[in-house]
Amino acid sequence: MAEFTMELNDEQKEVRDWLHGFAADVIRPAAAEWDEREETPWPIIQEAAKVGIYSLDFYAQQYFDPTGLGIPMAMEELFWGDAGIALSIVGTGLAAVGVLANGTEEQIGTWIPQMYGDVNDVKVAAFCSSEPDAGSDVASMRTRAVYDEAKDEWVLNGTKTWATNGGIANVHVVVAVVDSELGSKGHASFIVPPNTPGLSQGQKFQKHGIRASHTAEVVLEDVRIPGSCLLGGKEKLDERLARARERAKSGGERVKNAAMATFEASRPAVGAMAVGTARAAYEEALEYAKTRTQFGRPIIDNQGVAFQLADMRTSVDAARLLVWRASWMAVNGKQFTAAEGSMSKLFASETAKKVTGQAIQILGGNGYTREYPVERMHRDAAIYTIFEGTSEIQRLVIARTLAGMPIR
Ligand SMILES: Cc1cc2nc3c(=O)[nH]c(=O)nc-3n(C[C@H](O)[C@H](O)[C@H](O)COP(=O)(O)OP(=O)(O)OC[C@H]3O[C@@H](n4cnc5c(N)ncnc54)[C@H](O)[C@@H]3O)c2cc1C
């Protein structure tokens, strides 16, 4: 087990500087354009693929970094560049993690390369869980997966919503109900291969922020997929369902929810994205406060401005520490006894919203315009308290964990 450290080693510093260079030279200069276009920035994803940032290898290397700092450091730098473009680059990774977590070796080897495509023909992937009536309340999901034994095929029907890269993805990972009696324990994940008939994009959402990232509904109408597209395989699913039915019969013994443990491990990555946006806004505000003169002196000479900057920097650093701690815990198999993953996501996302708002205030009228990036950063920051579990849901998870209550 690696000791917790706040110091990046030489190799990590090299990767961080390389990512920062890409974020500063490629992502940030393109941010305003793709925000206005509200389109997937394919040329930037391709650039990222060319230099090796858009690839499973890169994320796997960061993910398996025993210090736990690889992923948060990478997310912070990319999202420092721009949240919308960075999400377009890392969105595929969210779907890939779904396959890595639940898939067999053969499924991982078959589908993950198709999620990324290659440098000359980059592809993206989507993870589709949320539905119009099942957001925070995942257990009320309605998309059904029915097994057609004669053909060894699964048939999917339902409507997914809010899917990042939904409809434009080469590979969709879809969560569906296989046993409606068992709540979220009756769910399973499926691969929908490229060009499968019956899968179509519904409405594409026009959003407040992260507008370079594509978000859309995904409609599934009699989507037939081979039996081999059930992640983990039928035997494993049948065993899992049998155990869940047994437990339900015996009065629902309280068991550790594996999905919750996975969330605790993935939430710090979203926290790190928020740290990136918050740090970017803080840096813009600091620079502006040092150079903008009013009443014959730089505005940072006013305690009212300087103290805000002090608070902003303190919050950004505190958020990073919570994120790094939770990430280190996840990689080293530490038990999340106080929902430390949720804590990191809660604090970092609320910090990003607050700090980007303070940055607008410090830039005054300029902060309120699209001539300066803090307005975009503030719009982008609002997503962090919503996706991957809202702030209210994080508080609920933390409180129930502290109380020793089950989290469904
Ligand atoms: C830009 C974007 C990208 C997304 N990408 C994906 C994706 O790739 N894949 C995917 O599957 N999903 C994705 N999502 C969906 C996201 O995870 C959901 O929006 C989120 O889980 C909240 O669900 P909801 O929008 O239905 O809100 P609701 O669950 O309806 O919540 C509405 C409000 O009620 C509050 N609330 C709900 N229940 C409680 C409670 N028990 N106690 C207190 N307050 C409560 C919430 O906190 C919130 O403030 C994305 C969403 C957005 C906006």
Ligand as a Chemical Component Dictionary entry (heavy atoms), coordinates in Angstrom:
data_LIG
# 
_chem_comp.id                   LIG 
_chem_comp.type                 NON-POLYMER 
_chem_comp.pdbx_formal_charge   0 
_chem_comp.three_letter_code    LIG 
# 
loop_
_chem_comp_atom.comp_id 
_chem_comp_atom.atom_id 
_chem_comp_atom.alt_atom_id 
_chem_comp_atom.type_symbol 
_chem_comp_atom.charge 
_chem_comp_atom.model_Cartn_x 
_chem_comp_atom.model_Cartn_y 
_chem_comp_atom.model_Cartn_z 
_chem_comp_atom.pdbx_ordinal 
LIG C1  C1  C 0 -24.828 17.686 -18.609 1  
LIG C2  C2  C 0 -25.229 16.385 -17.995 2  
LIG C3  C3  C 0 -24.552 15.222 -18.321 3  
LIG C4  C4  C 0 -24.958 13.990 -17.791 4  
LIG N1  N1  N 0 -24.323 12.839 -18.191 5  
LIG C5  C5  C 0 -24.870 11.646 -17.838 6  
LIG C6  C6  C 0 -24.389 10.434 -18.440 7  
LIG O1  O1  O 0 -23.444 10.426 -19.240 8  
LIG N2  N2  N 0 -25.023 9.258  -18.125 9  
LIG C7  C7  C 0 -26.068 9.221  -17.248 10 
LIG O2  O2  O 0 -26.586 8.139  -17.014 11 
LIG N3  N3  N 0 -26.537 10.355 -16.651 12 
LIG C8  C8  C 0 -25.968 11.556 -16.941 13 
LIG N4  N4  N 0 -26.456 12.721 -16.379 14 
LIG C9  C9  C 0 -27.611 12.639 -15.453 15 
LIG C10 C10 C 0 -27.292 13.076 -14.030 16 
LIG O3  O3  O 0 -26.539 12.117 -13.373 17 
LIG C11 C11 C 0 -28.655 13.388 -13.365 18 
LIG O4  O4  O 0 -29.111 14.602 -13.909 19 
LIG C12 C12 C 0 -28.538 13.492 -11.863 20 
LIG O5  O5  O 0 -28.309 12.222 -11.305 21 
LIG C13 C13 C 0 -29.805 14.088 -11.226 22 
LIG O6  O6  O 0 -30.963 13.471 -11.680 23 
LIG P1  P1  P 0 -32.189 14.374 -12.173 24 
LIG O7  O7  O 0 -31.648 15.349 -13.165 25 
LIG O8  O8  O 0 -33.256 13.464 -12.648 26 
LIG O9  O9  O 0 -32.649 15.190 -10.920 27 
LIG P2  P2  P 0 -33.674 14.680 -9.775  28 
LIG O10 O10 O 0 -33.246 13.360 -9.255  29 
LIG O11 O11 O 0 -35.062 14.819 -10.272 30 
LIG O12 O12 O 0 -33.435 15.781 -8.655  31 
LIG C14 C14 C 0 -34.014 17.071 -8.682  32 
LIG C15 C15 C 0 -33.648 17.778 -7.384  33 
LIG O13 O13 O 0 -34.212 17.061 -6.270  34 
LIG C16 C16 C 0 -33.177 16.735 -5.348  35 
LIG N5  N5  N 0 -33.461 15.431 -4.726  36 
LIG C17 C17 C 0 -33.834 14.269 -5.317  37 
LIG N6  N6  N 0 -33.971 13.293 -4.420  38 
LIG C18 C18 C 0 -33.671 13.833 -3.214  39 
LIG C19 C19 C 0 -33.604 13.329 -1.879  40 
LIG N7  N7  N 0 -33.878 12.049 -1.603  41 
LIG N8  N8  N 0 -33.245 14.191 -0.876  42 
LIG C20 C20 C 0 -32.964 15.483 -1.158  43 
LIG N9  N9  N 0 -32.991 16.022 -2.385  44 
LIG C21 C21 C 0 -33.338 15.200 -3.400  45 
LIG C22 C22 C 0 -31.903 16.677 -6.178  46 
LIG O14 O14 O 0 -30.746 16.827 -5.397  47 
LIG C23 C23 C 0 -32.142 17.838 -7.141  48 
LIG O15 O15 O 0 -31.782 19.037 -6.515  49 
LIG C24 C24 C 0 -26.033 13.951 -16.872 50 
LIG C25 C25 C 0 -26.711 15.147 -16.514 51 
LIG C26 C26 C 0 -26.333 16.332 -17.087 52 
LIG C27 C27 C 0 -27.119 17.580 -16.726 53 
# 
loop_
_chem_comp_bond.comp_id 
_chem_comp_bond.atom_id_1 
_chem_comp_bond.atom_id_2 
_chem_comp_bond.value_order 
_chem_comp_bond.pdbx_ordinal 
LIG C1  C2  SING 1  
LIG C2  C3  SING 2  
LIG C2  C26 DOUB 3  
LIG C3  C4  DOUB 4  
LIG C4  N1  SING 5  
LIG C4  C24 SING 6  
LIG N1  C5  DOUB 7  
LIG C5  C6  SING 8  
LIG C5  C8  SING 9  
LIG C6  O1  DOUB 10 
LIG C6  N2  SING 11 
LIG N2  C7  SING 12 
LIG C7  O2  DOUB 13 
LIG C7  N3  SING 14 
LIG N3  C8  DOUB 15 
LIG C8  N4  SING 16 
LIG N4  C9  SING 17 
LIG N4  C24 SING 18 
LIG C9  C10 SING 19 
LIG C10 O3  SING 20 
LIG C10 C11 SING 21 
LIG C11 O4  SING 22 
LIG C11 C12 SING 23 
LIG C12 O5  SING 24 
LIG C12 C13 SING 25 
LIG C13 O6  SING 26 
LIG O6  P1  SING 27 
LIG P1  O7  DOUB 28 
LIG P1  O8  SING 29 
LIG P1  O9  SING 30 
LIG O9  P2  SING 31 
LIG P2  O10 DOUB 32 
LIG P2  O11 SING 33 
LIG P2  O12 SING 34 
LIG O12 C14 SING 35 
LIG C14 C15 SING 36 
LIG C15 O13 SING 37 
LIG C15 C23 SING 38 
LIG O13 C16 SING 39 
LIG C16 N5  SING 40 
LIG C16 C22 SING 41 
LIG N5  C17 SING 42 
LIG N5  C21 SING 43 
LIG C17 N6  DOUB 44 
LIG N6  C18 SING 45 
LIG C18 C19 SING 46 
LIG C18 C21 DOUB 47 
LIG C19 N7  SING 48 
LIG C19 N8  DOUB 49 
LIG N8  C20 SING 50 
LIG C20 N9  DOUB 51 
LIG N9  C21 SING 52 
LIG C22 O14 SING 53 
LIG C22 C23 SING 54 
LIG C23 O15 SING 55 
LIG C24 C25 DOUB 56 
LIG C25 C26 SING 57 
LIG C26 C27 SING 58 
# 
